[in-house]
Amino acid sequence: MRPEGRLARRSHRSAAGGRGAPGATAADATPRVREAATAPLYGSDVAGGSDDVETLRVLEASLWRPETRFDTAHMERVLAPGFTEFGRSGERYSRDACLNAPSRAFEAELPLRQLRIELLGADVALLTYVSAVSDGGAAVHANRCSVWTRTAEGWRLRFHQGTPTAAGG
């Protein structure tokens, strides 16, 4: 695995599976924004994790790692039924289109720049960040957002969007 902060090889055109604490008060139910950790990622085995922020960070980064992005079983677990993506290109992609897309070589910068995770409720999270992706030429950047929902099977990606931006986001 490559060190974090470097470009990791990818093959695809775009990015695109605990309840409140016991004794939590109504104040605890308000949305929270927290900068995500930038510790190295060591795979995508996050089943049953109690730290929602870390689980979501690892799942989102898995979309930019070839060993998980092209693992059909992993992506079927991650992408929710009805998943939709609006890619950086402006194209709209369905779950099936993402699962069946042909691969092509590209590089994505990890960890994800300016990653923020906002827990909108016990079972919904909004992730925003800036992606830096290259297909052998200059890196292109996009403001990204993902909506994740918790299901009985774990966190699932419901929606993703990439909007072109300048290098700094």
PLY file of the C-alpha trace (Angstrom):
ply
format ascii 1.0
element vertex 169
property float x
property float y
property float z
element edge 166
property int vertex1
property int vertex2
end_header
0.00 0.00 0.00
1.30 3.49 -0.84
2.01 6.04 1.90
-0.79 8.52 2.51
-0.50 11.95 0.95
0.83 10.56 -2.33
-1.17 9.79 -5.40
-2.47 6.23 -5.30
-3.14 4.47 -8.62
-6.81 4.21 -9.56
-8.80 2.88 -12.50
-12.17 4.57 -13.05
-13.74 7.75 -14.32
-15.31 8.85 -11.01
-15.70 8.13 -7.32
-18.22 6.19 -7.39
-22.02 0.46 2.23
-24.27 3.08 16.22
-27.05 4.63 17.11
-26.67 7.55 19.49
-24.82 6.93 22.69
-26.80 5.59 25.66
-28.01 8.48 27.76
-27.71 10.98 24.89
-29.66 14.20 25.30
-31.62 16.24 22.75
-28.58 18.50 22.42
-26.58 15.47 21.30
-28.99 14.98 18.39
-28.02 18.25 16.69
-25.87 17.95 13.57
-22.14 17.84 14.30
-19.30 18.83 12.03
-15.89 17.32 12.67
-12.69 17.35 10.71
-11.91 13.77 9.79
-8.69 12.16 10.95
-5.89 11.77 8.44
-4.35 8.60 9.84
-3.30 5.98 7.28
-5.97 3.64 6.00
-5.39 -0.08 6.28
-8.13 -1.64 4.18
-11.90 -1.46 4.29
-12.83 -3.85 7.12
-15.02 -1.53 9.15
-17.94 -3.82 10.01
-19.42 -3.14 13.42
-17.24 -0.11 14.12
-18.63 2.18 16.81
-16.81 5.28 15.55
-19.09 6.53 12.77
-16.69 9.27 11.66
-13.80 6.84 11.18
-16.05 4.26 9.50
-17.33 6.85 7.02
-13.82 8.16 6.35
-12.57 4.68 5.51
-15.61 3.86 3.36
-15.31 7.10 1.36
-11.59 6.58 0.79
-12.31 3.01 -0.35
-14.01 4.48 -3.41
-10.63 5.91 -4.44
-8.58 2.72 -3.83
-8.28 0.15 -6.64
-8.37 -2.89 -4.34
-11.83 -1.88 -3.10
-13.19 0.29 -5.94
-13.00 -2.65 -8.33
-14.06 -5.28 -5.81
-17.63 -5.90 -6.97
-18.70 -7.48 -3.69
-17.38 -4.45 -1.76
-19.09 -1.96 -4.08
-22.39 -3.87 -3.96
-22.27 -3.56 -0.15
-21.29 0.14 -0.27
-23.68 1.49 -2.92
-27.29 1.71 -1.74
-30.13 0.53 -3.97
-31.18 3.62 -5.89
-27.69 5.16 -5.65
-27.17 8.15 -7.97
-24.01 10.03 -8.86
-23.58 13.32 -10.70
-20.00 13.05 -11.87
-17.47 15.82 -12.30
-18.22 15.57 -16.03
-21.87 16.47 -15.44
-22.98 12.95 -16.35
-25.53 11.13 -14.20
-24.65 7.56 -13.16
-26.88 4.89 -11.63
-25.77 2.17 -9.23
-25.70 -0.35 -12.09
-23.66 2.01 -14.29
-21.07 2.40 -11.51
-20.92 -1.32 -10.79
-20.49 -2.15 -14.50
-18.24 0.72 -15.61
-15.08 -0.32 -17.43
-11.91 0.57 -15.59
-9.24 2.96 -16.82
-6.03 4.01 -15.15
-5.95 7.16 -13.04
-4.42 8.40 -9.79
-6.28 9.92 -6.83
-4.69 11.81 -3.95
-5.17 10.31 -0.51
-5.98 11.21 2.18
-8.94 13.17 0.85
-8.36 16.93 1.00
-10.46 19.05 3.35
-12.59 16.06 4.36
-15.47 17.07 6.63
-18.06 14.72 8.02
-21.36 16.12 9.21
-23.67 13.74 11.05
-27.13 15.05 10.11
-28.82 12.53 12.36
-28.18 9.10 13.86
-28.46 7.44 10.45
-27.51 10.10 7.88
-24.15 11.72 7.15
-22.88 14.28 4.66
-19.23 14.08 3.60
-17.55 16.89 1.68
-14.00 17.10 0.35
-11.85 18.12 -2.60
-10.60 15.39 -4.92
-7.40 15.57 -6.96
-7.35 13.05 -9.81
-4.97 12.52 -12.73
-5.14 10.18 -15.70
-1.51 10.74 -16.61
-1.84 14.46 -17.28
-2.31 17.36 -14.91
-4.48 16.70 -11.87
-8.09 17.86 -12.05
-9.95 18.87 -8.92
-13.56 18.64 -7.84
-15.61 19.60 -4.83
-17.23 16.35 -3.75
-20.17 15.51 -1.55
-21.56 12.15 -0.52
-24.71 11.29 1.41
-24.44 8.11 3.47
-27.31 6.38 5.26
-27.10 3.71 7.93
-29.05 0.54 7.22
-29.30 -2.80 8.99
-26.30 -3.84 6.83
-24.20 -0.79 7.79
-23.43 2.55 6.14
-24.48 2.73 2.45
-23.69 5.45 -0.08
-26.95 6.95 -1.33
-25.74 9.94 -3.39
-22.46 11.39 -4.68
-21.64 14.53 -6.65
-18.47 16.00 -8.09
-18.30 19.64 -9.21
-15.22 20.94 -11.08
-13.13 23.46 -9.13
-9.74 25.12 -9.11
-6.85 23.32 -7.40
-7.53 24.74 -3.93
-11.21 23.78 -3.86
0 1
1 2
2 3
3 4
4 5
5 6
6 7
7 8
8 9
9 10
10 11
11 12
12 13
13 14
14 15
17 18
18 19
19 20
20 21
21 22
22 23
23 24
24 25
25 26
26 27
27 28
28 29
29 30
30 31
31 32
32 33
33 34
34 35
35 36
36 37
37 38
38 39
39 40
40 41
41 42
42 43
43 44
44 45
45 46
46 47
47 48
48 49
49 50
50 51
51 52
52 53
53 54
54 55
55 56
56 57
57 58
58 59
59 60
60 61
61 62
62 63
63 64
64 65
65 66
66 67
67 68
68 69
69 70
70 71
71 72
72 73
73 74
74 75
75 76
76 77
77 78
78 79
79 80
80 81
81 82
82 83
83 84
84 85
85 86
86 87
87 88
88 89
89 90
90 91
91 92
92 93
93 94
94 95
95 96
96 97
97 98
98 99
99 100
100 101
101 102
102 103
103 104
104 105
105 106
106 107
107 108
108 109
109 110
110 111
111 112
112 113
113 114
114 115
115 116
116 117
117 118
118 119
119 120
120 121
121 122
122 123
123 124
124 125
125 126
126 127
127 128
128 129
129 130
130 131
131 132
132 133
133 134
134 135
135 136
136 137
137 138
138 139
139 140
140 141
141 142
142 143
143 144
144 145
145 146
146 147
147 148
148 149
149 150
150 151
151 152
152 153
153 154
154 155
155 156
156 157
157 158
158 159
159 160
160 161
161 162
162 163
163 164
164 165
165 166
166 167
167 168
